[in-house]
Amino acid sequence: MNTVPTASQQVTITVVNAGVSDPSSTRLLSDRIAQKSIDALREIGIAATVRSIDLGPLAVEIARSIVSGIHDAKVKHAIAKLAESDAIIAATPVYKAGISGLFKSFADLIDNDLLIAKPVVLAATGGSARHSMVVDDHLRPLFAFLRAIPMPTSLYAVPEDWGSTDLGKRIARAAGELAAFLRSGAGREIADDNWAGYRHAFGGNATRAQHGIEDVDFDTDLMRLATGQTARPLAGDQADAR
């Protein structure tokens, strides 16, 4: 039975930061979101731990994993952090009207079922307000494809935003949405109730991925046919509709 997180059930938030400069405005934005999320969760009695995945130091390993098709050990460790997380904060700089190639390359290494029903706060930084829709045009479809659940409020910051109160209000709103979602326990319920209906990668990084013969469900219609059995008969309504 699913339970709603409490202070005794500490949630883990993982920040994925694709900023490469030092200091990085992308890292600054993601840190502010993480801190405000901790504060929002604390207000409703939920304790949170934040972990970070900085993609800049992993650039070579990510490229090597893309080219070879074999995940580097450091990349595996980063992906394992995502698998163990209850929520994600995804932050990327905007380059040439699009998300960072480094961020997209890392996303390409993530199993399609790794983030099922995990809440994600989407964020980006850029040099011009003209690219503010990159978050919703690029990041939101990407995480929808990965079957995560992006929060309604997305965040985009340009240099002139750092001194404004409006950015702080938007961060607080996104953090509040994340806290409310985690309190509801909806992500766990969605994943648990629908897990068998999703397509999964055998031997993948998802927490419940099939890793051995003992994990395979041979009673699905496809597996019954593949092993020489017959598919189960359709239920009454389905048979009539056919």
N, C-alpha and C positions, 0 to 999 in steps of 0.2 A: 504494500500500500504506500502511496506517495505521501510525503509529509512536507509541510511548509518549512523552509529553513528558519532556524532560530539562532540565538547567540551561541547555543551549545553545538550547533551544526554550522560551523564556520564556512562561509562561501569563499571561493577563490576567483579572483578577477585577474586575467592575463592581458597585459598591454602589449600590442604588437606595434612597434614604432619603426617606421621606415626612414626616418630622418638620418642624414649622414653628416651634417655639419656639426661643429662644436663651438659654441652651443647650438642646439637645434631647436628651432621654433616648434617643430612637430613634436619633439620630446616634451617641450614645455607645455604644449596644449594637452598632450595625453596625460601628463602628470597632474595637471589641474583637474581634468575629468576624473582621474582615478581618485584623487583626494576628495573631491566633492561626492563621488559615489560612496566612498567609505563613510563620509559624514551622513549622507542620506540613509544608508543602511543602518548606521548606529542609531539614528533617530527612531527607527522602527524595531530596534532590538536585535539586529542581525550583525554579527561580527564578520569582518572581511579581511582577507589577506590579498595583497596585490603582488603579482610577479611580472617581470618585464622580459620581452624578447626584442632586443635591439638588432635590427636586420643589417645595419651597416657593417659591423664586425663579422657577419656571416656571409658577406657578399660572394666571396670566393667559393665557399662551401655550397652555397645555393646554386651558383653557376655550374659547379662541378656535378652536383646532383641532377641538374636539368640535363646536362650533356650526356652523362653516363647512364642515367636512369636508375642509379643506385644512390639512396640517400646517405649522405655523409653523416658521421656519428653526431656532429654538432647539430645538424639539421634534424636528425631523429629526436634529439633531446628537446629541441624547440617545439617540434610537433607534439611530442609527448606532453609538454606543458599545456598545449591547447586542449588535448584530449582530456586532461584532468581538470580543466577549468569549468566553473559554473557560468562564467560570463567573459566576454571579450571586449576590449577597447581597441579598435583598429584605427591607426593614424598614419597618414602618408602625406608627403609633400606633393604638390602638383607641379609637373614638368610638361611644358608644351601642351597645355590644355588637357592633360591626362594624369592618371595616377602614376606613381613611381614605378618604373620597370622592375626595380628590386622588389617592391611589394607584390606586384603581379607574379613575378617569378616564384616567390615564396608561396603564394596562394596556389600556384600550379602544382606544387608538391604536396598539397593537403588532400588527403582522401576525401572523396565526395560525401562520405557519411560521418566524417569526424566531428562536424559542428552541428549535427541535427538538433534543432530546437534550442540551441544555445543563444541567449540574447547578446546582441552586439551593438555597441555605440560606435557610430561611424564619424570619423573626423579627418580633416585635411587642412593643410596650410598652403598659402600661395602668395604671390606678390601682387595680385590684382583681384579685386572683387568680381571681375568679369568671369572668373573661372569658378565661382561659388557653386555652380550646379554640377561640378565634377563629382562631388560626393554622392549625389543622388543618381547621376547618370552612369557612373562607373562603379563605385563601391557597393551601392545598394543592390544592383542586379547580380554582382559577383557573389555577395553573401546570400542572396536569395537562391542562386544556383547551388550553393553549398548547403542549402536548407537550414541555414541559421535564421534567427529572427531579429532583423535590424530594428532598433528602437525608432519611434516616429520622428524624434528630433535629431537631425544631423548637424554637425558642427563644421564650420569653415572659418578660418581666421587669416586675416592679412595684417601687415605691420601696424596699420592705424587702429586695429581692433584691440590691441593689447592694453591700451589705456582707457577703454570704454567700459561702462557698466553693462552694456547690452551683451557683450560676450559672456560675462559672468552669469547673467540671467539665463542665457541659452545653455551654458554648461550645467547650471543647477537644474534646469528643466530636463535635460537628457539624463542626468544622474538620478533624478527623481523617478523617471520612467523605468530606468534599469532597476532601481530599488523595488519599485512596485511589482515589476515582473518577477524578480527573484523571490519576493515575499509570497507571491501567489503560488509558486511551485509549478506554474503552467508548463515550463520547459520540460521538466522531468516527466510530467504527465503526458505531454504530447509525444515525447520520445518513447516512453514505455508503451503507450497504447498503440503506437503506429510502427514500432521498430520492425516488426515482421513484414510490413508492407513496403518497406524501402528496399532498394537495391544496394547491396553492400559489396565491398571489396574483400575477397578472401585474403587473410594474412595482413590486413591493413592496420592502421594505427588507431582506429576508433576503439573505444573502451570495450565494446561488446562485439568487435569484429571476430569472424570465424578464423581461428588459427590452426585448427587441426581437424581430423576426421570426426572426432567426437563432438565438434561444435556444429556440424552440418545437419540441417533439418531435412531429412530424407522424406518427410511426409507432405511436402508441398507438391502441387500438381506437376510442376516442371521436373522435380527430382523423381517423382514416382514414374513418370514417363521415361526419364533418362535411365532408370534402373530396371526397365522392362515391366513395370507394373502399369495399371490403368489409372487414369485420373478419377478422382472421386465424382460421383454423380452430382449434377447441379441440384440446388435446392428448388423447391416447388415453384416459387415465383420466377427464378431465373430460367427454369426449364420452360415455363409457359411463355416467357418473353422471347425465348429463342425460337 
